[in-house]
Amino acid sequence: MTDMYSSGEYARKQPGFHVEDAPWKARHIRAMLEKHGLHPARVVDIGCGAGAILKELQAALSPDTVFEGYDIAPEGIGLARQHENERLHFFCDDIAAIPDGGFDLVLCIDVFEHIEDYLGFLRILRDKGTYKLFHIPLDMTVLSVLKNSQAYTRRQVGHLHYFSPDTAMLTLQHTGYEIIDWTFTPARIDQTTTRTARLLKIPRRLAFSVNQWMTARILGGYSMLVLTR
């Protein structure tokens, strides 16, 4: 699957690298940082794609914050470098090129579900900075299994692993992370892109108001944002 990104296959399937989602993701990231009073001086985004999340964060965080983004897809980095400035830089390289302990905040936003050896990846990432913030798609739901949605996400967006809320948290704990806080993010409610998602919007909201975990497990439509050390 590494070749999917370095070969250009992913760019052909997703030429925009999901930049339209960046303001929404950056808003949730800012909310988590503000909740915990975190003001990182150095931020790295691993698997940054076209760099749109870092662009959004630079506009919102302290003007003294330094940002770096890494991705192995050259097309994504080509788009990202249009946003470079003296405090924002992008590199076409993998996690091995990132120095250990050099960052206050490490972002891993919708990334490790793409990685074949995701456990090894998470163990390496753990040493890159003080705080780590993950956004994890919750693809493993009762509804998604009935619809066979996993086949689509593997072909079109390269997901190799599928998580429920429980397995997402257990995966981070298993690889040595201390979980500080977490929240569900309403990915398929705030960003409805298909007819099915629009039809499910109301039942998902109603069910979520009664039981968040069961809604995420059964109906889906949610991702998980997790702050760790």
MARGUBA-415263 format. One record per residue (C-alpha): residue in one letter; residue number from 1; x, y negated, z negated. Coordinates in steps of 0.5 Angstrom, whole numbers, padded with zeros to 4 digits. Layout:
N
+------+------+-------+-------+-------+
: resn : resi :  east : north :    up :
+------+------+-------+-------+-------+
:    a :  NUM :     X :     Y :     Z :
...
+------+------+-------+-------+-------+
***
This chain:
229
+------+------+-------+-------+-------+
: resn : resi :  east : north :    up :
+------+------+-------+-------+-------+
:    m :    1 :  0000 :  0000 :  0000 :
:    t :    2 :  0006 : -0005 : -0001 :
:    d :    3 :  0007 : -0005 :  0007 :
:    m :    4 : -0001 : -0007 :  0007 :
:    y :    5 :  0002 : -0014 :  0005 :
:    s :    6 :  0009 : -0014 :  0008 :
:    s :    7 :  0006 : -0012 :  0014 :
:    g :    8 :  0001 : -0017 :  0015 :
:    e :    9 : -0005 : -0012 :  0015 :
:    y :   10 : -0008 : -0015 :  0009 :
:    a :   11 : -0007 : -0022 :  0012 :
:    r :   12 : -0011 : -0019 :  0018 :
:    k :   13 : -0017 : -0017 :  0014 :
:    q :   14 : -0017 : -0023 :  0009 :
:    p :   15 : -0014 : -0029 :  0013 :
:    g :   16 : -0016 : -0034 :  0008 :
:    f :   17 : -0013 : -0030 :  0002 :
:    h :   18 : -0019 : -0032 : -0002 :
:    v :   19 : -0017 : -0039 : -0003 :
:    e :   20 : -0025 : -0041 : -0003 :
:    d :   21 : -0025 : -0037 : -0010 :
:    a :   22 : -0019 : -0041 : -0013 :
:    p :   23 : -0023 : -0047 : -0016 :
:    w :   24 : -0028 : -0042 : -0020 :
:    k :   25 : -0022 : -0038 : -0022 :
:    a :   26 : -0018 : -0044 : -0024 :
:    r :   27 : -0024 : -0047 : -0028 :
:    h :   28 : -0024 : -0040 : -0032 :
:    i :   29 : -0017 : -0040 : -0033 :
:    r :   30 : -0017 : -0048 : -0036 :
:    a :   31 : -0022 : -0046 : -0041 :
:    m :   32 : -0019 : -0040 : -0044 :
:    l :   33 : -0012 : -0044 : -0045 :
:    e :   34 : -0016 : -0050 : -0048 :
:    k :   35 : -0020 : -0045 : -0052 :
:    h :   36 : -0013 : -0043 : -0055 :
:    g :   37 : -0010 : -0050 : -0055 :
:    l :   38 : -0004 : -0047 : -0050 :
:    h :   39 :  0000 : -0052 : -0046 :
:    p :   40 :  0005 : -0048 : -0042 :
:    a :   41 :  0011 : -0052 : -0040 :
:    r :   42 :  0013 : -0046 : -0035 :
:    v :   43 :  0007 : -0042 : -0031 :
:    v :   44 :  0008 : -0037 : -0026 :
:    d :   45 :  0003 : -0033 : -0022 :
:    i :   46 :  0005 : -0026 : -0020 :
:    g :   47 :  0001 : -0024 : -0013 :
:    c :   48 : -0001 : -0032 : -0012 :
:    g :   49 : -0003 : -0031 : -0005 :
:    a :   50 : -0004 : -0037 : -0001 :
:    g :   51 : -0002 : -0041 : -0008 :
:    a :   52 : -0009 : -0044 : -0009 :
:    i :   53 : -0010 : -0043 : -0016 :
:    l :   54 : -0003 : -0046 : -0018 :
:    k :   55 : -0005 : -0052 : -0013 :
:    e :   56 : -0012 : -0053 : -0017 :
:    l :   57 : -0008 : -0052 : -0024 :
:    q :   58 : -0003 : -0057 : -0022 :
:    a :   59 : -0008 : -0062 : -0021 :
:    a :   60 : -0011 : -0061 : -0028 :
:    l :   61 : -0005 : -0059 : -0033 :
:    s :   62 :  0000 : -0064 : -0035 :
:    p :   63 :  0004 : -0067 : -0030 :
:    d :   64 :  0010 : -0064 : -0033 :
:    t :   65 :  0009 : -0057 : -0032 :
:    v :   66 :  0013 : -0053 : -0027 :
:    f :   67 :  0009 : -0048 : -0023 :
:    e :   68 :  0012 : -0042 : -0019 :
:    g :   69 :  0008 : -0037 : -0015 :
:    y :   70 :  0011 : -0030 : -0012 :
:    d :   71 :  0008 : -0026 : -0007 :
:    i :   72 :  0010 : -0020 : -0002 :
:    a :   73 :  0006 : -0022 :  0003 :
:    p :   74 :  0009 : -0027 :  0008 :
:    e :   75 :  0003 : -0030 :  0011 :
:    g :   76 :  0000 : -0032 :  0004 :
:    i :   77 :  0007 : -0035 :  0002 :
:    g :   78 :  0007 : -0039 :  0009 :
:    l :   79 :  0000 : -0042 :  0007 :
:    a :   80 :  0002 : -0043 :  0000 :
:    r :   81 :  0009 : -0047 :  0002 :
:    q :   82 :  0004 : -0053 :  0005 :
:    h :   83 :  0003 : -0054 : -0003 :
:    e :   84 :  0010 : -0055 : -0005 :
:    n :   85 :  0013 : -0061 : -0009 :
:    e :   86 :  0018 : -0062 : -0014 :
:    r :   87 :  0014 : -0058 : -0019 :
:    l :   88 :  0011 : -0053 : -0015 :
:    h :   89 :  0015 : -0047 : -0011 :
:    f :   90 :  0013 : -0041 : -0008 :
:    f :   91 :  0017 : -0035 : -0007 :
:    c :   92 :  0016 : -0029 : -0002 :
:    d :   93 :  0019 : -0023 : -0007 :
:    d :   94 :  0016 : -0018 : -0012 :
:    i :   95 :  0016 : -0018 : -0019 :
:    a :   96 :  0024 : -0015 : -0020 :
:    a :   97 :  0026 : -0022 : -0017 :
:    i :   98 :  0022 : -0026 : -0023 :
:    p :   99 :  0027 : -0027 : -0029 :
:    d :  100 :  0025 : -0024 : -0036 :
:    g :  101 :  0023 : -0029 : -0041 :
:    g :  102 :  0023 : -0035 : -0037 :
:    f :  103 :  0015 : -0037 : -0037 :
:    d :  104 :  0010 : -0040 : -0042 :
:    l :  105 :  0005 : -0037 : -0038 :
:    v :  106 :  0004 : -0031 : -0033 :
:    l :  107 : -0002 : -0031 : -0029 :
:    c :  108 : -0004 : -0024 : -0026 :
:    i :  109 : -0010 : -0026 : -0022 :
:    d :  110 : -0014 : -0020 : -0019 :
:    v :  111 : -0007 : -0016 : -0018 :
:    f :  112 : -0006 : -0010 : -0021 :
:    e :  113 : -0011 : -0006 : -0018 :
:    h :  114 : -0008 : -0007 : -0012 :
:    i :  115 : -0001 : -0004 : -0015 :
:    e :  116 :  0000 :  0004 : -0014 :
:    d :  117 :  0004 :  0005 : -0020 :
:    y :  118 :  0000 :  0000 : -0024 :
:    l :  119 :  0002 :  0002 : -0031 :
:    g :  120 :  0010 :  0001 : -0029 :
:    f :  121 :  0008 : -0006 : -0026 :
:    l :  122 :  0005 : -0008 : -0032 :
:    r :  123 :  0010 : -0006 : -0037 :
:    i :  124 :  0015 : -0010 : -0033 :
:    l :  125 :  0011 : -0016 : -0032 :
:    r :  126 :  0010 : -0016 : -0040 :
:    d :  127 :  0017 : -0019 : -0041 :
:    k :  128 :  0016 : -0024 : -0036 :
:    g :  129 :  0013 : -0029 : -0041 :
:    t :  130 :  0010 : -0031 : -0047 :
:    y :  131 :  0003 : -0031 : -0046 :
:    k :  132 :  0000 : -0027 : -0040 :
:    l :  133 : -0007 : -0028 : -0037 :
:    f :  134 : -0011 : -0023 : -0033 :
:    h :  135 : -0017 : -0023 : -0029 :
:    i :  136 : -0019 : -0016 : -0027 :
:    p :  137 : -0025 : -0014 : -0022 :
:    l :  138 : -0029 : -0009 : -0026 :
:    d :  139 : -0031 : -0005 : -0019 :
:    m :  140 : -0033 :  0002 : -0023 :
:    t :  141 : -0040 :  0001 : -0025 :
:    v :  142 : -0046 :  0006 : -0024 :
:    l :  143 : -0049 :  0002 : -0018 :
:    s :  144 : -0042 :  0001 : -0015 :
:    v :  145 : -0041 :  0009 : -0015 :
:    l :  146 : -0048 :  0010 : -0012 :
:    k :  147 : -0047 :  0005 : -0007 :
:    n :  148 : -0040 :  0008 : -0005 :
:    s :  149 : -0037 :  0001 : -0006 :
:    q :  150 : -0030 :  0003 : -0008 :
:    a :  151 : -0029 :  0006 :  0000 :
:    y :  152 : -0030 : -0001 :  0002 :
:    t :  153 : -0026 : -0005 : -0003 :
:    r :  154 : -0020 :  0000 : -0001 :
:    r :  155 : -0021 : -0001 :  0006 :
:    q :  156 : -0022 : -0008 :  0006 :
:    v :  157 : -0018 : -0011 :  0000 :
:    g :  158 : -0014 : -0006 : -0002 :
:    h :  159 : -0016 : -0004 : -0009 :
:    l :  160 : -0013 :  0003 : -0011 :
:    h :  161 : -0015 :  0003 : -0018 :
:    y :  162 : -0022 :  0001 : -0021 :
:    f :  163 : -0024 : -0001 : -0028 :
:    s :  164 : -0030 : -0001 : -0032 :
:    p :  165 : -0029 : -0006 : -0038 :
:    d :  166 : -0027 : -0001 : -0043 :
:    t :  167 : -0021 :  0002 : -0038 :
:    a :  168 : -0019 : -0005 : -0037 :
:    m :  169 : -0018 : -0006 : -0044 :
:    l :  170 : -0015 :  0001 : -0045 :
:    t :  171 : -0010 :  0000 : -0040 :
:    l :  172 : -0007 : -0007 : -0042 :
:    q :  173 : -0007 : -0004 : -0049 :
:    h :  174 : -0003 :  0003 : -0047 :
:    t :  175 :  0002 : -0001 : -0043 :
:    g :  176 :  0004 : -0005 : -0050 :
:    y :  177 :  0000 : -0012 : -0049 :
:    e :  178 : -0003 : -0015 : -0055 :
:    i :  179 : -0010 : -0017 : -0053 :
:    i :  180 : -0012 : -0024 : -0056 :
:    d :  181 : -0018 : -0026 : -0053 :
:    w :  182 : -0023 : -0024 : -0047 :
:    t :  183 : -0029 : -0026 : -0043 :
:    f :  184 : -0033 : -0024 : -0038 :
:    t :  185 : -0033 : -0028 : -0031 :
:    p :  186 : -0040 : -0028 : -0027 :
:    a :  187 : -0036 : -0027 : -0020 :
:    r :  188 : -0042 : -0024 : -0017 :
:    i :  189 : -0047 : -0029 : -0020 :
:    d :  190 : -0043 : -0036 : -0019 :
:    q :  191 : -0040 : -0033 : -0012 :
:    t :  192 : -0046 : -0030 : -0009 :
:    t :  193 : -0044 : -0028 : -0001 :
:    t :  194 : -0048 : -0022 :  0001 :
:    r :  195 : -0056 : -0021 :  0001 :
:    t :  196 : -0055 : -0015 : -0004 :
:    a :  197 : -0051 : -0020 : -0009 :
:    r :  198 : -0057 : -0025 : -0008 :
:    l :  199 : -0062 : -0020 : -0010 :
:    l :  200 : -0058 : -0018 : -0016 :
:    k :  201 : -0057 : -0025 : -0019 :
:    i :  202 : -0063 : -0025 : -0023 :
:    p :  203 : -0063 : -0018 : -0026 :
:    r :  204 : -0056 : -0019 : -0028 :
:    r :  205 : -0057 : -0025 : -0031 :
:    l :  206 : -0063 : -0022 : -0035 :
:    a :  207 : -0059 : -0016 : -0037 :
:    f :  208 : -0053 : -0020 : -0039 :
:    s :  209 : -0057 : -0024 : -0044 :
:    v :  210 : -0059 : -0018 : -0047 :
:    n :  211 : -0052 : -0013 : -0047 :
:    q :  212 : -0046 : -0016 : -0044 :
:    w :  213 : -0042 : -0009 : -0044 :
:    m :  214 : -0048 : -0005 : -0041 :
:    t :  215 : -0049 : -0010 : -0036 :
:    a :  216 : -0042 : -0010 : -0033 :
:    r :  217 : -0042 : -0002 : -0034 :
:    i :  218 : -0048 : -0001 : -0030 :
:    l :  219 : -0050 : -0007 : -0025 :
:    g :  220 : -0043 : -0010 : -0025 :
:    g :  221 : -0042 : -0017 : -0022 :
:    y :  222 : -0037 : -0019 : -0027 :
:    s :  223 : -0030 : -0019 : -0028 :
:    m :  224 : -0026 : -0020 : -0034 :
:    l :  225 : -0021 : -0025 : -0036 :
:    v :  226 : -0016 : -0023 : -0042 :
:    l :  227 : -0011 : -0027 : -0045 :
:    t :  228 : -0005 : -0023 : -0048 :
:    r :  229 :  0002 : -0023 : -0051 :
+------+------+-------+-------+-------+
***
